[in-house]
Amino acid sequence: MRLAVQTLVAAALSLAVLGAHAQSMRPGLWEFRSKLGGNPEMEAAMAQMEQQMAAMPPEQRRMMQDMLAKQGMSMGQAAGGMSVVRVCITPEMAARQEMPAQTEGECSQTIVSRSASTMKMRFTCKNPASSGEATYTFTGDTGYTMKMVMQSAHEGRPQQVTMDGQSKWLSRDCGDVKPVK
């Protein structure tokens, strides 16, 4: 169960953070905060993962951080069980009004509707098999909020997971967070 949960969470976070094709976005360092809900088993598994991360030896935690940094992200936890991911958006990516491509879970996405301040999309992932919808509401070129509903199955039982998130531009300088390749 733990590996399936970790894979599903990684795919959901990647879609939430990297799936938004920006209406208009400033280049630089962005932070995305999200919280999963809607599924008691998933919430319990996430709490267990957070405890395991906290108990991890510093060198093991550093290895994970280095692995994420090579992918252009840094990840951590915030108060209230929120996940925090930081991503570097290059000036070229901002000019194309896009975020880095989603790589976890072999996912595809389709924009259903788009206006000056909102975008709705549908997605389907192969690994693990899941699908859902997300709505992004943009607050200018420095932030957006996101609501996602994802359906999947675990051990033959259907599951639904929700994710609420918010993203904000932090600075022009990405510091040690490298752009996604």
C-alpha positions in Angstrom: 0.0 0.0 0.0 2.8 2.5 0.9 4.4 2.3 -2.5 1.1 2.8 -4.3 0.3 5.8 -2.0 3.7 7.3 -2.6 3.4 6.9 -6.4 -0.1 8.4 -6.4 0.9 11.3 -4.2 4.0 12.0 -6.4 1.8 12.0 -9.5 -0.8 14.2 -7.9 1.8 16.7 -6.7 3.5 16.8 -10.1 0.2 17.4 -11.8 -0.8 20.1 -9.4 2.5 21.9 -9.6 3.7 21.3 -13.0 0.4 20.8 -14.9 -0.7 24.4 -14.8 -0.2 26.1 -18.1 0.2 29.6 -16.8 -2.0 32.4 -18.1 0.9 34.8 -17.4 3.7 33.9 -15.0 6.8 35.7 -13.7 10.1 33.9 -14.1 11.9 32.9 -10.9 11.3 30.8 -7.8 7.7 29.6 -7.2 6.3 27.8 -4.1 3.3 25.4 -4.2 1.6 24.4 -1.0 -1.0 21.6 -1.1 -3.0 19.3 1.1 -4.6 16.0 0.2 -8.0 15.0 1.5 -11.1 13.0 0.8 -9.7 9.6 1.6 -9.1 8.5 5.2 -6.7 5.6 4.1 -4.6 8.1 2.0 -4.6 10.6 4.8 -3.3 8.0 7.3 -0.7 6.8 4.8 0.5 10.4 4.3 0.7 10.9 8.1 2.8 7.8 8.3 5.1 8.9 5.4 5.6 12.3 7.2 6.6 10.5 10.4 9.1 8.3 8.4 10.5 11.4 6.7 11.0 13.1 10.1 12.8 10.1 11.5 15.0 9.7 8.5 18.8 10.1 9.1 20.1 13.4 7.8 22.3 11.8 5.1 19.3 9.9 3.7 17.1 13.0 3.8 19.9 14.9 2.0 20.0 12.2 -0.7 16.3 12.6 -1.4 16.7 16.4 -1.5 19.6 16.1 -3.9 17.5 13.8 -6.2 14.7 16.3 -6.2 17.1 19.2 -6.9 18.4 17.3 -10.0 14.8 17.3 -11.2 14.5 21.1 -10.6 12.4 20.9 -7.4 12.8 21.1 -3.7 10.2 19.6 -1.4 9.3 19.8 2.2 6.5 19.9 4.8 4.7 22.8 6.3 2.4 23.2 9.3 -1.0 21.5 9.1 0.2 18.6 7.0 0.7 20.7 3.9 3.3 19.6 1.3 5.6 22.3 -0.1 7.3 22.1 -3.5 9.5 24.8 -5.0 10.1 25.1 -8.7 12.3 27.4 -10.8 10.6 28.9 -13.8 13.0 30.3 -16.5 12.3 33.4 -18.4 11.9 31.2 -21.5 9.2 29.1 -19.8 7.4 32.2 -18.6 7.5 33.7 -22.1 5.9 30.5 -23.4 3.3 30.6 -20.6 4.0 27.0 -19.5 5.2 25.1 -16.6 7.7 22.2 -16.8 6.3 19.0 -18.3 4.7 16.5 -16.0 6.9 13.4 -15.8 5.6 11.3 -12.9 2.9 8.6 -13.6 2.9 8.7 -17.4 0.2 11.4 -17.4 -1.6 13.2 -20.2 -3.7 16.3 -19.7 -6.2 18.2 -21.8 -7.3 21.8 -21.2 -11.1 21.8 -21.1 -11.6 25.5 -20.8 -9.5 28.6 -20.3 -10.4 32.2 -19.5 -8.5 35.3 -18.3 -8.4 34.0 -14.7 -9.3 30.3 -14.7 -8.3 27.1 -16.4 -9.9 23.7 -16.2 -8.2 20.5 -17.2 -8.7 16.8 -17.2 -5.9 14.3 -16.8 -5.3 10.5 -17.0 -2.2 8.7 -15.6 -1.1 5.2 -16.4 1.1 4.5 -13.4 -0.8 4.2 -11.1 -4.0 4.2 -13.2 -5.9 7.4 -12.2 -7.8 10.2 -13.7 -9.4 13.4 -12.6 -10.0 17.1 -13.1 -8.3 20.3 -11.8 -9.4 23.9 -11.8 -6.7 26.6 -11.5 -7.7 30.2 -10.6 -4.9 32.7 -11.4 -4.3 35.9 -9.3 -2.2 37.8 -11.8 1.3 36.7 -12.7 2.3 36.0 -9.1 0.0 33.2 -8.0 -2.8 30.7 -8.4 -5.0 28.4 -6.4 -5.9 24.9 -7.5 -8.6 22.3 -6.7 -8.2 18.8 -7.9 -10.3 15.6 -7.7 -8.6 12.3 -8.6 -10.1 8.9 -9.0 -8.0 5.7 -8.8 -8.3 2.1 -7.5 -6.2 0.3 -4.9 -6.5 -3.5 -4.5 -9.7 -3.4 -6.6 -11.4 -0.7 -4.5 -12.1 2.7 -6.0 -10.6 5.7 -4.2 -11.1 9.4 -4.5 -8.5 12.0 -3.4 -8.9 15.7 -3.3 -6.1 18.2 -3.3 -6.3 21.9 -2.5 -3.3 24.1 -3.3 -1.9 27.5 -3.7 1.1 28.7 -5.5 3.0 32.0 -5.3 6.0 33.6 -6.8 8.8 34.1 -4.3 11.6 35.9 -6.1 13.4 36.4 -9.4 16.4 34.4 -8.0 15.8 30.7 -7.8 18.8 30.2 -5.4 19.9 26.6 -5.4 16.7 25.3 -7.0 17.7 24.6 -10.7 15.2 24.8 -13.6 13.6 21.6 -14.6 15.3 20.0 -17.6 
